[in-house]
Amino acid sequence: MRVDSAGLPFIGGAAVLALAGAVFGWPLALPGLALAAFFAFFFRDPDRRIPGEAHAVLSPADGRVLVAGPAVAGAAPPGVWQQVSIFLSPIDVHVNRVPVSGRVTRVSFTPGRFLPAYRHDAGTTNERSEIWIDHAGQPIVARQIVGILARRVVCRLAAGADVKAGDRYGIMKFGSRMDVFLPETAILRVAEHDVVRGGETVIAMLDSGNGRRA
């Protein structure tokens, strides 16, 4: 299975500890191997079957839905939005995927705290990265949020990039949360407590541009 490149330093460091333990007789061989195996598991990057529905919004991450409905007061960008928030446990796949096809219009990074990611105020208080995507004139916002264990988000997109739904675009390290903000006309396909898979689960359908939802 593919491993995200962000995990290679962690896997390599643990492997060096294991090798040193084996060579010099230090009590590090087995713990080093176990740690390398954990990092390889955490940074795994499985392939996914990307749905072909043109106006589908895909889950950007694996995890459990915390919020599905009107945006939490104070959490969303200015305007009227719907919100889907996904909590990732340390055993979930942490590679993030683009929720919709379109053009990236904005990318931002905001330093912050490391509160538990499941708290509603984590979305505006914790360290986070945010991308805005224009999909046929409709803005979609995806926000990577760190948690207690996650201390860094990796976003590999820049403003002006053309993206396709399901594309890999970054990773969050060691437990975190994804917020997706959608136009109020979007029809949500998930509810609180649902389990979703990044790049596969359709979390909403957007207006197709002719007054209908695809």
Secondary structure as the mmCIF struct_conf table of DSSP 4:
data_model
#
loop_
_struct_conf.conf_type_id
_struct_conf.id
_struct_conf.beg_label_comp_id
_struct_conf.beg_label_asym_id
_struct_conf.beg_label_seq_id
_struct_conf.end_label_comp_id
_struct_conf.end_label_asym_id
_struct_conf.end_label_seq_id
STRN STRN1 VAL A 3 VAL A 3
HELX_RH_3T_P HELX_RH_3T_P1 SER A 5 GLY A 7
HELX_RH_AL_P HELX_RH_AL_P1 LEU A 8 PHE A 24
TURN_TY1_P TURN_TY1_P1 PRO A 27 LEU A 28
HELX_RH_AL_P HELX_RH_AL_P2 ALA A 29 PHE A 42
TURN_TY1_P TURN_TY1_P2 PHE A 43 PHE A 43
STRN STRN2 ARG A 44 ARG A 44
TURN_TY1_P TURN_TY1_P3 ALA A 54 HIS A 55
STRN STRN3 ALA A 56 LEU A 58
HELX_LH_PP_P HELX_LH_PP_P1 SER A 59 SER A 59
BEND BEND1 PRO A 60 ASP A 62
STRN STRN4 GLY A 63 PRO A 70
HELX_LH_PP_P HELX_LH_PP_P2 ALA A 71 VAL A 72
TURN_TY1_P TURN_TY1_P4 ALA A 73 ALA A 75
BEND BEND2 ALA A 76 ALA A 76
HELX_LH_PP_P HELX_LH_PP_P3 PRO A 77 PRO A 77
BEND BEND3 PRO A 78 GLY A 79
STRN STRN5 TRP A 81 LEU A 88
TURN_TY1_P TURN_TY1_P5 PRO A 90 ILE A 91
BEND BEND4 ASP A 92 ASP A 92
STRN STRN6 VAL A 95 ARG A 97
BEND BEND5 PRO A 99 VAL A 100
STRN STRN7 GLY A 102 THR A 110
STRN STRN8 ARG A 113 ARG A 113
TURN_TY1_P TURN_TY1_P6 ALA A 117 TYR A 118
BEND BEND6 ARG A 119 ARG A 119
TURN_TY1_P TURN_TY1_P7 HIS A 120 ASP A 121
HELX_RH_AL_P HELX_RH_AL_P3 ALA A 122 THR A 125
STRN STRN9 ASN A 126 ASN A 126
STRN STRN10 ARG A 128 HIS A 135
TURN_TY1_P TURN_TY1_P8 ALA A 136 GLY A 137
STRN STRN11 GLN A 138 VAL A 146
BEND BEND7 ILE A 148 LEU A 149
STRN STRN12 VAL A 153 CYS A 155
TURN_TY1_P TURN_TY1_P9 ALA A 159 GLY A 160
STRN STRN13 ASP A 162 VAL A 163
TURN_TY1_P TURN_TY1_P10 ALA A 165 GLY A 166
STRN STRN14 ARG A 168 MET A 172
BEND BEND8 PHE A 174 GLY A 175
STRN STRN15 SER A 176 PRO A 183
TURN_TY1_P TURN_TY1_P11 GLU A 184 THR A 185
STRN STRN16 ILE A 187 LEU A 188
TURN_TY1_P TURN_TY1_P12 GLU A 192 HIS A 193
STRN STRN17 VAL A 195 VAL A 196
TURN_TY1_P TURN_TY1_P13 GLY A 198 GLU A 200
STRN STRN18 VAL A 202 MET A 205
STRN STRN19 ASP A 207 ASP A 207
BEND BEND9 GLY A 209 GLY A 211
STRN STRN20 ARG A 213 ARG A 213
#
